[in-house]
Each structure stands twice: as structure tokens, then as C-alpha cells.
Amino acid sequence: MRTRQAISLCRGPVAPALWLIAGLLVAAPEATAQLTPTDRIVARLDSGWRPASRTFAGTRVFTAHQEQGQFAADYELKDGGVVDGGVSYLLWRNLGIGLDVSHFRTIHEARISSEVPHPFFFDLPRTTTGRAGGLERQELGLHIRALWVTQFADWLVVSVSAGPSIINAKQDLLTAVEHTEVGFPFSDIVFSGHTVSAQSETTTGLNGSVDIDSFFLHRLPFLRNFAVMRHIGVGLLARYVRGVVMLQIDGQPIEVDLGGLQITSGVRFRF
């Protein structure tokens, strides 16, 4: 059982990260001095995870039985998968620019608490609680980066970058809740359902990242005879994105935090 689990891990999204660690161990003795980067263009394609969770809340007001009621939704975002890719260009010495695109998606829940007016008596609301599942959050980010590249050896490159981001967020928001009357004297109700509307908005934010790239594959015995392997490597990227967007349901604003820390790994190409 343990052997099967190890094999499945090596085939999953963490495989490039494991290859990177192996390469660092194999070629580490040579990484003793900082060199001026020689490859002007580096492209990458990553997959990974955003481990952090986020919460936000929204309150919606409605009218029932000629009186005002309301419900509050506490959205609980969980971790989710990330696909990330981009290209960077070395301008002068260690200074370069880059353009990346990332996509994040997660399915989450929301806790709902409602105050529903009484059908006969004013100022005597009934309260209920419930949960709404299957809500979706997607974030599509365009990240512009100014980066500083340090080459420790011909196979090991580390870059630090920061810059602005353009983020499009799509979020399922609760627009209405449904309740069932228990019966006379109508003092109790039961939460029975909800209505969801997908909202989308674009905003700007900031990003910062650290990227470790290792081009050691051509050193492996079974790949030494392939010249193209000098241009192919693996890498590990840690990126933090920060943004805030205002979504609205019938003119009622909801402030939503975007981004967070994401860890990805994948393949690198240098030219």
C-alpha cells in the first residue's frame, strides 16, 4: 500500500517539485558562485495548489408580509487547484520582465442565517439557519512582473519578482432563501432552499513571487545524448496575489478578497 501511494505522488502535480529536489541534490556541489544569466527567454507551465482558505460575508434585505426581513451569508472558501504559466525576458544583466496567467477554482459552502417576518404580527421575526453547498469561485489573473534573476550555476536559476495584476473574479452569490411554514401559530419556519446567481467583476491587485528553476535533466545518464534536454528543466514557484473586488446583488455591495499564496511546480523551457 505504501509503495502504491509513493508511485501516485510521483505521477501527480508534485512530481516536478520532487524532480527539482533530486536535481538540487545531484548537482549542488557546483552551485557555489553567482553568474550572470545567459538565457534571455524562459517559459513555464505549472500546476499546483492554493492552500489558504478565505471567508467573506454578505447581507441581503427582502420584503415579506409587508415587513422587512433579511438573511446573512457567511461564505467559507477552501483551498483549490491552480494552473499557472508564463514567459519572462531578460532585459539587461539580471533585470527582466515577465507576463503570467493563472487560473484558480474551488467549490465551497456558505452558512445562512435568516430573519423572516411573521405573517400576522409585526416586529416578531422568525429565525432559521441553513447551509448552501456547491458554490463556485474562479479567479483568472494576468500578472505583470519585474524580476531580478540570479544564476548560481548553468543549471540553477532563482528569480524574485513583483508587479501589478489584473484579476477577473467569478463568484456564486446567494440572492434569495426559501422557507417552509411549520403551521399554526406560525412561530416556526424551516429553511428549505436557496437561489444562486453567478457574479463577475474585474479589478487590479499586486503580486510577488519567488521562482526556483533547475535545468539538470541533461546530466542524467539516460538523457545526456539529447541536446534539447539542456533547454528543458523543472521549477517551483511560490506566488502571493492580493486584490479586492466589489460584487453586487441588486445594488447591494459585497466586498470580496481575492488571491492568496499559491504553490505550483512544472516544466521550464529556456532559450
DRENLO-644417 format. One line per field, with one value per residue (C-alpha): residue number from 0; residue in three letters; x, y, z. Coordinates in steps of 0.05 Angstrom, whole numbers, plus 5000, padded with zeros to 4 digits. Last residue first. Example, Ala and Ser with C-alpha at 12.3 -4.5 7.8 and 13.67 -1.06 7.14 Angstrom:
BEGIN
nr = [1	0]
rest = [SER	ALA]
px = [5273	5246]
py = [4979	4910]
pz = [5143	5156]
// end
This chain:
BEGIN
nr = [270	269	268	267	266	265	264	263	262	261	260	259	258	257	256	255	254	253	252	251	250	249	248	247	246	245	244	243	242	241	240	239	238	237	236	235	234	233	232	231	230	229	228	227	226	225	224	223	222	221	220	219	218	217	216	215	214	213	212	211	210	209	208	207	206	205	204	203	202	201	200	199	198	197	196	195	194	193	192	191	190	189	188	187	186	185	184	183	182	181	180	179	178	177	176	175	174	173	172	171	170	169	168	167	166	165	164	163	162	161	160	159	158	157	156	155	154	153	152	151	150	149	148	147	146	145	144	143	142	141	140	139	138	137	136	135	134	133	132	131	130	129	128	127	126	125	124	123	122	121	120	119	118	117	116	115	114	113	112	111	110	109	108	107	106	105	104	103	102	101	100	99	98	97	96	95	94	93	92	91	90	89	88	87	86	85	84	83	82	81	80	79	78	77	76	75	74	73	72	71	70	69	68	67	66	65	64	63	62	61	60	59	58	57	56	55	54	53	52	51	50	49	48	47	46	45	44	43	42	41	40	39	38	37	36	35	34	33	32	31	30	29	28	27	26	25	24	23	22	21	20	19	18	17	16	15	14	13	12	11	10	9	8	7	6	5	4	3	2	1	0]
rest = [PHE	ARG	PHE	ARG	VAL	GLY	SER	THR	ILE	GLN	LEU	GLY	GLY	LEU	ASP	VAL	GLU	ILE	PRO	GLN	GLY	ASP	ILE	GLN	LEU	MET	VAL	VAL	GLY	ARG	VAL	TYR	ARG	ALA	LEU	LEU	GLY	VAL	GLY	ILE	HIS	ARG	MET	VAL	ALA	PHE	ASN	ARG	LEU	PHE	PRO	LEU	ARG	HIS	LEU	PHE	PHE	SER	ASP	ILE	ASP	VAL	SER	GLY	ASN	LEU	GLY	THR	THR	THR	GLU	SER	GLN	ALA	SER	VAL	THR	HIS	GLY	SER	PHE	VAL	ILE	ASP	SER	PHE	PRO	PHE	GLY	VAL	GLU	THR	HIS	GLU	VAL	ALA	THR	LEU	LEU	ASP	GLN	LYS	ALA	ASN	ILE	ILE	SER	PRO	GLY	ALA	SER	VAL	SER	VAL	VAL	LEU	TRP	ASP	ALA	PHE	GLN	THR	VAL	TRP	LEU	ALA	ARG	ILE	HIS	LEU	GLY	LEU	GLU	GLN	ARG	GLU	LEU	GLY	GLY	ALA	ARG	GLY	THR	THR	THR	ARG	PRO	LEU	ASP	PHE	PHE	PHE	PRO	HIS	PRO	VAL	GLU	SER	SER	ILE	ARG	ALA	GLU	HIS	ILE	THR	ARG	PHE	HIS	SER	VAL	ASP	LEU	GLY	ILE	GLY	LEU	ASN	ARG	TRP	LEU	LEU	TYR	SER	VAL	GLY	GLY	ASP	VAL	VAL	GLY	GLY	ASP	LYS	LEU	GLU	TYR	ASP	ALA	ALA	PHE	GLN	GLY	GLN	GLU	GLN	HIS	ALA	THR	PHE	VAL	ARG	THR	GLY	ALA	PHE	THR	ARG	SER	ALA	PRO	ARG	TRP	GLY	SER	ASP	LEU	ARG	ALA	VAL	ILE	ARG	ASP	THR	PRO	THR	LEU	GLN	ALA	THR	ALA	GLU	PRO	ALA	ALA	VAL	LEU	LEU	GLY	ALA	ILE	LEU	TRP	LEU	ALA	PRO	ALA	VAL	PRO	GLY	ARG	CYS	LEU	SER	ILE	ALA	GLN	ARG	THR	ARG	MET]
px = [5323	5299	5239	5213	5165	5122	5111	5060	5050	4996	4990	4929	4884	4819	4781	4707	4668	4593	4551	4474	4453	4411	4466	4534	4607	4663	4733	4796	4865	4928	4969	5026	5068	5113	5141	5180	5216	5234	5281	5286	5337	5396	5349	5349	5419	5395	5454	5457	5386	5396	5455	5421	5461	5414	5358	5394	5360	5334	5288	5270	5216	5199	5137	5101	5034	4990	4918	4871	4797	4749	4678	4634	4571	4539	4469	4445	4375	4364	4327	4284	4300	4245	4196	4170	4121	4067	4012	3995	4039	4111	4119	4172	4229	4266	4328	4345	4405	4461	4526	4567	4632	4671	4733	4774	4842	4892	4958	5012	5085	5135	5192	5248	5286	5329	5368	5405	5432	5488	5504	5481	5441	5405	5346	5312	5242	5191	5126	5058	5007	4942	4895	4833	4797	4740	4695	4639	4583	4564	4535	4486	4477	4420	4396	4328	4298	4225	4212	4164	4167	4099	4050	4007	4052	4114	4175	4234	4303	4354	4422	4459	4527	4561	4596	4655	4678	4746	4779	4844	4871	4939	4969	5040	5078	5151	5204	5278	5337	5399	5443	5396	5328	5318	5250	5199	5143	5080	5040	4996	4941	4916	4875	4835	4836	4770	4725	4675	4620	4580	4510	4464	4389	4340	4268	4228	4153	4092	4086	4155	4205	4278	4347	4412	4473	4542	4602	4673	4718	4785	4824	4898	4927	4927	4950	4992	5001	5056	5076	5140	5176	5245	5275	5342	5387	5456	5444	5505	5535	5532	5581	5579	5527	5573	5567	5491	5485	5454	5419	5389	5367	5330	5295	5273	5249	5206	5178	5163	5125	5082	5024	5014	5054	5106	5051	5016	5080	5090	5018	5028	5091	5056	5000]
py = [5597	5566	5519	5502	5446	5447	5467	5510	5539	5592	5645	5689	5719	5756	5789	5801	5863	5854	5912	5914	5944	5884	5836	5869	5849	5894	5867	5865	5841	5807	5754	5714	5669	5610	5576	5511	5491	5436	5437	5436	5474	5428	5370	5390	5362	5291	5245	5260	5238	5166	5185	5246	5309	5335	5337	5387	5451	5473	5533	5566	5621	5670	5712	5778	5801	5863	5878	5905	5890	5853	5832	5771	5748	5679	5679	5628	5615	5580	5522	5494	5530	5512	5560	5569	5617	5604	5593	5549	5512	5493	5545	5525	5572	5594	5639	5690	5720	5677	5691	5647	5682	5697	5740	5773	5795	5844	5842	5892	5876	5834	5787	5745	5696	5636	5598	5532	5491	5536	5553	5604	5646	5704	5737	5801	5807	5860	5823	5833	5783	5767	5731	5688	5674	5624	5613	5562	5547	5473	5479	5526	5516	5531	5574	5600	5658	5680	5755	5787	5861	5860	5803	5765	5734	5738	5769	5725	5733	5688	5657	5623	5588	5585	5528	5517	5494	5519	5546	5585	5605	5638	5678	5705	5762	5774	5828	5824	5852	5810	5838	5876	5857	5783	5761	5722	5676	5650	5593	5577	5526	5528	5478	5495	5511	5526	5587	5596	5645	5674	5691	5738	5739	5796	5815	5878	5878	5877	5802	5792	5844	5829	5852	5816	5811	5789	5756	5737	5680	5654	5589	5581	5522	5548	5488	5467	5466	5498	5515	5555	5598	5627	5676	5712	5654	5677	5697	5730	5680	5673	5625	5559	5518	5462	5419	5420	5380	5315	5343	5401	5355	5309	5369	5393	5324	5322	5390	5367	5306	5347	5352	5277	5220	5218	5220	5160	5120	5136	5115	5049	5034	5049	5000]
pz = [4501	4566	4576	4645	4668	4729	4801	4836	4906	4915	4969	4967	4914	4921	4978	4966	4986	4976	4950	4949	4882	4862	4883	4876	4875	4898	4885	4928	4907	4933	4898	4930	4887	4905	4842	4836	4773	4724	4665	4590	4548	4561	4546	4472	4465	4476	4488	4563	4575	4601	4644	4677	4668	4613	4664	4708	4688	4756	4764	4831	4826	4881	4873	4886	4860	4866	4850	4797	4789	4743	4762	4755	4791	4788	4819	4869	4898	4965	4997	5052	5117	5166	5199	5269	5302	5250	5303	5265	5215	5203	5147	5096	5079	5017	5011	4959	4921	4946	4910	4863	4848	4784	4793	4739	4764	4733	4770	4785	4799	4836	4821	4852	4807	4822	4768	4775	4716	4690	4762	4814	4764	4796	4762	4786	4761	4741	4734	4701	4726	4689	4736	4725	4791	4798	4858	4857	4906	4912	4982	5016	5091	5138	5196	5215	5253	5258	5263	5313	5298	5266	5278	5228	5175	5219	5185	5166	5198	5165	5180	5123	5125	5057	5022	4975	4907	4884	4822	4808	4740	4728	4670	4672	4638	4654	4654	4666	4705	4720	4665	4619	4590	4607	4582	4622	4599	4633	4662	4721	4735	4806	4847	4909	4983	5017	5014	5071	5052	5111	5085	5123	5112	5118	5131	5120	5131	5086	5095	5064	5039	5027	5052	5035	5079	5053	5084	5067	5085	5059	5060	5046	5008	4937	4898	4839	4764	4724	4652	4641	4591	4599	4549	4555	4573	4597	4669	4701	4749	4824	4854	4891	4855	4831	4893	4888	4824	4848	4909	4871	4816	4865	4896	4827	4807	4870	4853	4782	4811	4859	4809	4809	4780	4835	4886	4855	4859	4932	4948	4911	4951	5017	5000]
// end
